[in-house]
Amino acid sequence: MMVKKQEKNAIVLCSGGIDSVTTAFYVKNKLNYKSLTIMFFNYNQRNIKPEIFFSKQCTKSLKANFVGINVSNLSKFSSSLLNSKANHNKIERKDLKDTKEESKNWYIPARNLVFLSYALAFSDFLLLNKKVKSDIFVGFKNEGSENFPDTSKIFVKQINNISKETTESKPKIIAPLIQKDKEDIIDLATKLKVDLKKTFSCYTSSDLRHCGTCLACILRKEGFHWANIKDPTIYKE
C-alpha cells in the first residue's frame, strides 16, 4: 500500500512527565510528521489525576490529538506502590548512590510491553482505516545499569522486531532520549521551549503538587540541579 510521506503520524506515549513531554515537543518541532497523537494510559495509578492533566496540557500546547486507553486491570498484577496508597520511603539526595532496591518498589510488570501493544494496534488502525502511516515514540531515558527491563535498548530493539513481524503498518518504535541523562533532557526541554511547570514526575501525589520526597521527585530535583536550570516545580516537602 502506497502512503504519501507527508501523511505520516507520530504516536507519543505520554505520562505528562519531563521525559515524555520533551519527547513530544522534540517530535513536533524537530521531525517531519504531519500529525501528532498523544497516547495516555490509565493503569489505575495513584497519580493519574495530575498525569492526565499534564498530558492534556501537552496535547493542547502541541495542537495534537489525544487518545486515552484504559488498562486499569493491569493493576491486578502489580505490587507496585504506584498501584497502592501505602506510604513510600522518603528519599534524600544521598540515597541516589544506589536506587536499585528503591526502584523495585515502583516497578509494574510488563507495563511498557502492554502500552506498546496498544500503540501497535492503533498504528494498524490508522493505516487500515485512514491510510495514515505512523511511528511510535517513547520517552525512555538513560538509566545506566539500573534500568527496568522494559526501558532498555534491547527492549526497544525487540519491540521493533515484533512490529516488523506482527503488524500491517510496521511502525518504528523510537526512543530519542534513551542515551540522555535527566539533566540533558531538561536542557533539551529548555531549548525546545517546553514549559517545565507543565510537567509532572511525582509517583505519589494525587494533586498538581509534587510530594518532593519520592524517588521520582528527588531525581527531578537532581536533574534541574545538574542542568543548572532553576526548578519551577512546587514541592510539598
Secondary structure, 3 states (H helix, E strand, C coil): CCCCHHHCEEEEECCCCHHHHHHHHHHHHHCCCCEEEEEEEECCCCCHHHHHHHHHHHHHHCCCEEEEEECHHHHHHCCCHHHCCCCCCCCCHHHHHCCHHHHHCCCCCCHHHHHHHHHHHHHHHHHHHHCCCEEEECCCCCCHHHCCCCCCHHHHHHHHHHHHHHCCCCCCEECCCCCCCHHHHHHHHHHCCCCHHHCCCCCCCCCCCECCCCHHHHHHHHHHHHHCCCCCCCECC
